């Protein structure tokens, strides 16, 4: 049975992400909540959740000795499929611009910055259900059609330097990326664990993804 390392670095949505992955796996995968570098380095797939500020999450991840190095080995040396969720997606960027400049993992060239809305009636954070736009035709996103409603709660978003890395968009007083993908890397700004059937389909497709 394939193993999925769900990275535990104190993220607020860890348990809900675990429950959703277990449900989506339906016995097809062993979901392991861990910050053990040896387990991460050898896992078949890796999921990085995240809730909160970019700098705090990056600091917490960095404090788990050897975990970032193990993630890099699994993802870049072995080609293990990777999924980042919410701030877990944002940490893939070159840097975050929340409370100063904080270096990220550097897996996707670009910045994480605050969403700017043109309509003063729209509030930040962007919270609640919203429809995806221009979803890329990738196997890992096959269950997410354009117009699919998913659940967001965030004030910052990743803005890749190359739009080719954007796999889906969303509009909240202006368009910004809702998902990114490159090679064996994928990330979503929304919460699959809160997005009902669409979210479970995404997680199920990730478990079958062969990039």
C-alpha positions in Angstrom: 0.0 0.0 0.0 1.3 3.5 -0.9 2.3 5.8 1.9 1.2 9.5 2.2 3.2 11.7 4.5 1.0 14.5 5.9 3.5 16.9 7.3 2.9 17.8 11.0 4.5 21.2 11.8 1.8 22.6 14.1 -0.6 23.6 11.3 -4.1 24.4 12.4 -5.9 22.3 9.7 -3.8 19.1 10.2 -6.6 16.9 11.7 -9.3 18.0 9.3 -6.8 17.4 6.4 -6.0 13.9 7.8 -9.7 13.0 8.1 -10.4 14.1 4.5 -7.4 12.2 3.1 -8.4 9.0 5.0 -11.9 9.3 3.6 -10.6 10.0 0.0 -8.1 7.1 0.2 -10.8 4.6 1.2 -8.2 2.0 2.0 -6.0 2.7 -1.0 -3.2 4.5 1.0 -1.7 4.7 4.4 -2.0 8.3 5.7 0.8 9.0 8.1 0.9 12.2 10.1 4.5 12.9 10.7 7.5 15.2 11.1 10.0 12.3 11.0 12.5 13.1 8.2 13.1 9.4 7.4 9.4 8.8 6.9 9.0 11.9 4.8 12.1 11.1 2.6 10.7 7.7 1.7 7.0 8.5 1.4 5.3 7.8 -1.9 3.4 11.1 -1.7 3.6 14.2 0.4 0.9 16.6 1.6 1.8 19.9 3.2 -1.2 21.7 4.9 -1.2 25.1 6.4 -3.2 27.8 8.2 -2.0 31.2 9.4 0.7 33.6 8.5 3.4 32.7 5.9 6.4 33.7 8.2 5.1 31.8 11.2 4.3 28.7 9.1 7.7 28.8 7.4 9.5 29.2 10.8 7.5 26.3 12.3 8.4 24.1 9.3 12.1 25.1 9.5 12.1 24.2 13.2 11.3 20.6 12.4 14.9 19.4 12.0 15.6 17.7 8.6 12.0 17.9 7.4 12.6 20.4 4.6 15.6 18.5 3.4 13.6 15.3 3.4 10.8 17.0 1.5 13.3 18.2 -1.1 14.8 14.7 -1.4 11.4 13.1 -1.9 10.0 15.7 -4.2 13.0 16.6 -6.3 15.3 13.6 -6.2 12.7 10.8 -6.2 9.8 12.7 -7.9 7.2 11.9 -5.3 3.9 13.8 -6.0 3.4 16.7 -3.7 0.2 18.6 -2.7 0.3 21.9 -0.8 -2.9 23.2 0.8 -3.6 26.8 1.6 -0.4 28.1 3.3 1.1 24.8 2.3 0.7 26.0 -1.3 2.1 29.5 -0.4 5.2 28.0 1.1 6.1 26.6 -2.3 6.9 30.2 -3.4 10.2 32.0 -3.5 9.1 34.4 -0.8 6.2 35.7 1.3 5.6 39.4 1.7 3.5 39.2 4.9 5.1 41.0 8.0 8.3 41.6 5.9 10.0 39.4 3.5 10.4 35.7 4.3 12.1 33.2 2.0 9.9 30.2 1.1 10.8 26.8 -0.2 11.6 28.3 -3.7 9.8 25.5 -5.6 7.6 27.9 -7.6 9.2 31.2 -8.6 7.0 34.0 -7.4 5.7 36.0 -4.4 3.0 35.5 -1.9 1.3 38.9 -1.3 -1.9 40.3 0.0 -5.0 40.2 -2.3 -6.1 43.6 -3.6 -9.8 44.0 -4.4 -11.1 46.7 -6.8 -14.6 46.6 -5.3 -14.8 48.3 -1.8 -17.8 46.2 -0.9 -15.8 43.0 -1.1 -14.1 42.0 2.1 -10.6 40.6 2.9 -10.1 37.9 4.0 -11.6 36.1 1.0 -13.7 33.7 3.0 -16.4 31.3 1.9 -17.4 29.5 -1.3 -16.2 30.7 -4.7 -16.1 29.3 -8.2 -12.9 28.2 -10.0 -12.0 29.7 -13.3 -9.9 28.5 -16.2 -9.0 25.1 -14.7 -6.0 23.5 -16.4 -6.6 20.1 -18.0 -4.3 18.1 -15.7 -5.1 14.6 -14.2 -4.7 15.9 -10.6 -7.4 18.5 -11.3 -9.7 16.4 -13.4 -12.5 16.6 -10.8 -12.4 20.4 -10.7 -14.3 21.8 -13.7 -14.5 25.6 -14.3 -17.3 26.9 -12.2 -16.8 24.3 -9.5 -17.5 25.9 -6.0 -14.7 25.4 -3.4 -14.1 26.9 0.0 -11.5 29.6 0.6 -10.3 31.4 3.7 -7.2 33.6 3.2 -5.9 37.2 2.8 -2.7 36.4 0.8 -2.2 34.4 -2.4 0.7 33.1 -4.5 1.5 35.0 -7.7 3.9 32.9 -9.8 6.4 34.8 -12.0 5.2 32.5 -14.9 1.5 32.2 -15.5 2.2 28.7 -16.9 2.5 27.6 -13.3 -1.1 28.6 -12.6 -3.5 25.7 -12.8 -6.7 27.5 -11.9 -7.9 31.0 -11.1 -10.6 32.6 -8.9 -12.1 36.1 -8.9 -12.7 38.1 -5.7 -12.6 41.7 -6.8 -9.9 40.7 -9.2 -8.4 37.4 -10.5 -5.7 35.6 -8.6 -4.4 32.0 -8.7 -6.4 29.3 -6.9 -4.1 26.4 -7.8 -0.6 25.9 -9.2 1.1 22.9 -10.8 4.5 22.1 -12.2 5.8 18.6 -12.9 5.1 16.5 -9.7 4.2 19.7 -7.7 0.6 20.8 -7.1 -1.0 23.2 -4.7 -4.4 24.7 -4.0 -5.3 27.9 -2.2 -8.7 26.6 -1.2 -9.4 23.9 1.4 -10.2 20.5 -0.1 -11.2 19.3 3.4 -14.0 21.9 3.5 -15.0 21.7 -0.1 -17.3 18.7 0.1 -17.5 16.5 -3.0 -15.1 18.6 -5.1 -12.5 18.6 -2.4 -12.7 14.8 -1.9 -12.4 14.3 -5.6 -9.3 16.4 -5.7 -7.7 14.4 -2.9 -8.8 11.1 -4.5 -7.3 12.2 -7.9 -4.0 13.2 -6.1 -3.7 9.7 -4.7 -3.9 8.3 -8.2 -1.8 11.0 -9.9 1.2 9.7 -11.9 3.0 12.9 -13.0 
